[in-house]
């Protein structure tokens, strides 16, 4: 039964995708006599963690046999305004906790489990560890590699072509492949990244269109689209480009060099897009500086923990050369 209830935690955690930023996606439930009593999840960066969200909503008096399930080890440290989840669990009277994976954050890393056990709580886990790690691979990468999880996606024909001979866009993948890519790649990353060459050639939208993004956790409206990151050192992006003129323009981040055209930078920003200046290093951006910018939360930007790199060839090569490809997906078309 532990695996069944842990999968429900993962389903709940998924509801926070796109809103938790550099924080993990976490779901939690209370089970009594084999039935789910209450559910909660981390809804948005800066809001209550899953365990606290769960316990705040629970209207039932805690029984000594109740079990709390959570896909990530409960935290034991104060994070800005968010108190330790272990304290809240101990105070609630819960006597049994099952967790999915250990927290890779050095401030927790086993200490959460230790704090609960010291308080006399029975703790079991990890349960479904591989699935829990997979869900939060971005958060794990931030803790261990200090950068987002990078998935590189390539679409090519069986004979190796990625475009027509004149470099114009070639229809390679089928509708079924496109639907899969939107559902399991675009919709499951915080951001989609391309070089400006892809925008110049394809005028890509870089949105999740098939299927429509899931409803937001709060109800009403759609889940936020992934951020769209354009590597464009010289600001070559046309002002007519879809990514800086459509209804999702606030989700567009253009990365340019400090000496890029100031007037054009201002024009792009006036449309609602974000332009970030990053120093260059050996004809490419300084990755350490870029990651710092993309991992720093501010105002309504909560940071990025996973990136889908979609192209083009020069961009693919830059990531490969830097050793920053965690996973590579190739879609073969006729």
C-alpha positions in Angstrom: 0.0 0.0 0.0 2.9 2.3 0.6 3.6 2.6 -3.2 0.0 3.3 -4.0 -0.2 6.2 -1.6 3.2 7.5 -2.6 2.0 7.6 -6.2 -0.8 9.8 -5.0 1.8 12.1 -3.4 3.6 12.4 -6.8 0.3 13.2 -8.6 -0.4 16.0 -6.1 3.2 17.3 -6.3 2.9 17.5 -10.1 0.1 20.1 -9.6 2.7 22.6 -8.5 4.8 22.3 -11.7 5.7 25.7 -13.1 5.0 27.5 -9.8 7.5 26.2 -7.3 10.6 27.7 -9.1 13.8 26.5 -7.5 11.9 24.7 -4.8 10.9 21.1 -5.1 7.5 19.8 -6.1 6.0 18.0 -3.1 2.7 16.3 -2.4 1.5 14.9 1.0 -1.5 12.9 2.3 -2.7 11.6 5.6 -4.0 8.0 5.5 -6.3 6.4 8.1 -7.3 2.7 7.9 -6.2 2.5 4.3 -8.2 5.5 3.2 -7.0 9.0 2.3 -8.1 11.5 5.0 -6.6 14.7 3.7 -4.3 16.0 0.9 -2.0 18.9 0.3 0.9 20.0 -1.9 3.4 22.8 -2.4 1.3 25.2 -4.4 3.7 28.0 -5.2 7.2 29.4 -4.3 7.1 31.1 -0.9 3.8 29.4 0.1 3.3 26.7 2.7 5.2 23.4 2.1 3.2 20.4 1.3 3.1 19.0 4.9 2.0 22.3 6.3 -0.6 22.8 3.5 -1.9 19.4 4.3 -2.1 19.8 8.1 -3.6 23.3 7.9 -6.5 21.9 5.8 -7.0 18.7 7.8 -10.2 19.1 9.9 -9.9 15.7 11.5 -8.3 15.0 14.9 -5.1 13.1 14.4 -5.2 9.5 15.4 -2.2 7.5 16.7 -2.6 5.1 13.7 -2.7 7.9 11.0 0.2 7.8 8.5 1.6 10.9 6.7 3.0 10.2 3.2 5.2 12.7 1.5 7.4 12.3 -1.6 10.3 14.3 -0.2 11.9 14.1 3.3 10.4 16.8 5.5 12.6 19.8 5.9 14.1 20.7 9.4 15.3 24.2 8.7 13.7 27.6 8.5 13.5 28.9 4.9 12.8 32.6 5.0 9.2 32.8 6.3 8.6 29.0 6.0 9.1 27.2 9.3 10.5 23.6 9.5 8.0 21.0 8.4 9.4 18.6 11.0 8.2 20.9 13.8 4.7 21.1 12.4 4.5 17.3 12.0 5.7 16.7 15.5 3.2 19.2 16.9 0.4 17.7 15.0 0.6 14.3 16.8 1.4 12.3 13.8 3.2 9.1 14.8 4.0 7.5 11.4 5.7 9.0 8.4 6.5 7.5 5.0 8.8 9.5 2.7 9.7 9.0 -1.0 13.3 10.3 -1.2 15.9 12.0 1.0 16.3 15.7 0.5 19.6 16.5 -1.3 19.7 20.0 0.2 22.7 19.9 2.6 20.6 21.8 5.2 18.4 18.8 5.4 20.0 15.6 4.0 18.8 13.1 6.5 18.4 15.5 9.4 14.6 15.7 8.8 14.2 12.0 9.3 16.5 12.1 12.3 14.5 14.9 13.9 11.2 13.0 13.5 12.7 9.8 14.9 14.1 11.6 17.9 10.6 12.8 18.6 9.4 9.2 18.7 7.9 9.1 15.2 8.2 5.9 13.1 9.7 6.9 9.8 9.9 4.6 6.7 11.5 5.2 3.4 12.6 5.8 0.8 9.6 4.5 -1.2 9.4 4.8 -5.0 12.7 6.6 -4.8 13.5 6.5 -8.5 10.1 8.0 -9.4 10.5 10.7 -6.7 14.0 11.5 -8.0 12.7 11.7 -11.6 9.9 14.1 -10.7 12.3 16.5 -8.9 15.4 16.0 -11.0 15.6 19.7 -11.5 15.7 20.4 -7.8 18.3 17.6 -7.3 20.5 19.1 -10.1 20.4 22.5 -8.4 21.6 21.0 -5.1 24.3 18.8 -6.6 25.4 20.6 -9.8 24.3 24.2 -9.0 22.6 24.4 -12.4 19.2 23.3 -13.9 18.6 19.8 -15.2 19.3 20.0 -19.0 17.5 17.9 -21.5 18.6 18.2 -25.1 15.9 17.5 -27.8 16.7 16.8 -31.4 14.4 16.1 -34.3 16.0 14.6 -37.4 15.2 12.4 -40.4 16.5 8.8 -40.6 19.3 10.1 -42.9 20.4 12.8 -40.5 18.7 15.9 -41.8 17.4 18.5 -39.4 16.4 21.1 -42.0 16.0 21.6 -45.8 19.1 22.2 -47.8 18.5 26.0 -47.8 18.3 25.8 -44.0 14.6 26.5 -44.0 12.3 24.6 -41.6 11.6 21.0 -42.5 8.5 19.1 -41.2 10.2 16.1 -39.6 8.0 14.7 -36.8 4.5 13.3 -36.9 1.5 14.7 -35.1 1.8 11.8 -32.6 5.5 12.6 -32.0 4.7 16.3 -31.6 1.9 15.6 -29.1 4.3 13.3 -27.1 7.0 16.0 -27.1 4.6 18.6 -25.8 3.2 16.4 -23.1 6.4 14.7 -21.8 9.1 17.3 -22.7 7.8 20.8 -23.0 5.2 20.5 -20.3 7.6 18.9 -17.9 10.4 21.5 -18.0 10.5 25.0 -16.4 11.9 26.5 -19.6 12.5 25.9 -23.3 15.8 27.2 -24.7 16.9 27.9 -28.2 19.5 30.0 -29.9 18.4 33.0 -31.9 19.1 31.2 -35.1 16.0 29.0 -34.4 13.9 32.1 -34.0 15.2 33.7 -37.2 14.6 30.5 -39.2 11.4 29.1 -37.7 9.8 32.0 -35.7 9.0 29.3 -33.1 6.3 29.9 -30.4 8.0 27.6 -27.9 4.7 26.9 -26.0 2.9 23.9 -24.8 0.0 23.5 -27.1 -0.9 19.8 -27.2 -2.5 19.1 -24.9 -3.5 22.3 -23.3 -1.6 22.9 -20.0 -3.3 21.4 -16.9 -5.6 23.7 -14.8 -3.7 25.7 -12.2 -3.7 24.3 -8.6 -5.8 27.2 -7.4 -8.5 26.5 -10.0 -9.5 28.7 -12.9 -7.3 29.4 -15.9 -4.4 27.4 -17.3 -1.1 26.4 -15.7 1.7 28.7 -16.6 3.5 28.1 -19.8 7.2 27.2 -19.6 9.7 30.2 -19.8 11.1 30.7 -23.2 14.9 31.4 -23.1 16.5 32.9 -26.3 20.4 33.0 -26.4 21.0 36.1 -28.5 24.3 37.8 -27.7 23.8 40.5 -30.4 20.0 41.0 -30.0 19.3 39.8 -33.6 15.8 38.8 -32.6 13.2 40.5 -34.9 10.7 42.7 -33.2 8.1 40.8 -35.1 9.1 37.5 -33.5 6.2 35.6 -31.9 8.0 35.1 -28.6 8.2 38.9 -28.0 4.8 39.8 -29.3 2.3 37.1 -28.3 0.1 36.8 -25.1 2.9 34.8 -23.3 5.6 37.5 -23.8 6.1 37.9 -20.0 7.4 34.3 -20.1 10.2 35.2 -22.6 13.8 35.7 -21.4 16.3 37.0 -23.9 20.0 36.6 -22.9 22.3 39.1 -24.6 25.9 40.4 -24.2 26.4 43.6 -22.2 27.3 45.5 -25.4 24.1 44.6 -27.3 22.0 47.4 -28.8 20.5 49.4 -25.8 17.6 50.8 -27.8 16.5 47.4 -29.0 16.9 46.0 -25.5 14.6 48.8 -24.2 12.0 48.0 -27.0 12.0 44.3 -26.1 11.6 45.0 -22.4 8.8 47.5 -23.1 6.8 44.6 -24.6 6.9 42.7 -21.3 9.8 40.3 -22.1 12.8 40.1 -19.8 16.3 40.9 -21.2 19.3 39.6 -19.1 22.8 40.7 -19.8 25.5 38.0 -19.4 29.2 38.3 -19.9 30.7 36.3 -22.7 33.4 33.7 -22.3 35.2 32.1 -25.3 32.5 33.2 -27.8 29.7 31.9 -25.6 28.0 33.0 -22.5 29.6 32.5 -19.1 27.6 29.6 -17.9 28.3 30.2 -14.2 27.0 33.8 -14.4 24.0 32.7 -16.5 23.0 30.0 -14.0 23.3 32.4 -11.1 20.8 34.8 -12.9 18.4 32.0 -13.7 18.5 30.5 -10.2 18.0 33.8 -8.4 14.4 34.5 -7.4 13.0 38.0 -7.4 9.6 39.6 -7.5 7.4 37.2 -9.6 10.4 35.2 -11.0 11.0 32.2 -8.8 14.0 30.7 -10.7 14.3 27.8 -13.2 15.3 24.3 -12.3 14.9 22.4 -15.6 15.5 23.4 -19.2 14.6 21.7 -22.5 17.2 22.7 -25.1 15.5 22.5 -28.5 18.1 24.0 -30.9 19.7 24.6 -33.1 22.9 22.8 -33.9 25.3 25.4 -32.6 23.3 25.6 -29.3 23.3 21.8 -29.0 27.1 21.7 -29.5 27.7 24.4 -26.9 25.9 22.4 -24.2 27.6 19.2 -25.2 31.0 20.9 -25.2 30.4 22.3 -21.8 29.3 18.8 -20.5 25.9 20.1 -19.5 23.6 17.6 -21.1 21.9 15.4 -18.5 19.5 13.7 -20.9 19.2 13.6 -24.7 16.1 12.8 -26.7 16.1 12.3 -30.4 12.8 12.1 -32.4 13.3 10.3 -35.8 11.0 11.3 -38.7 10.7 9.9 -42.1 
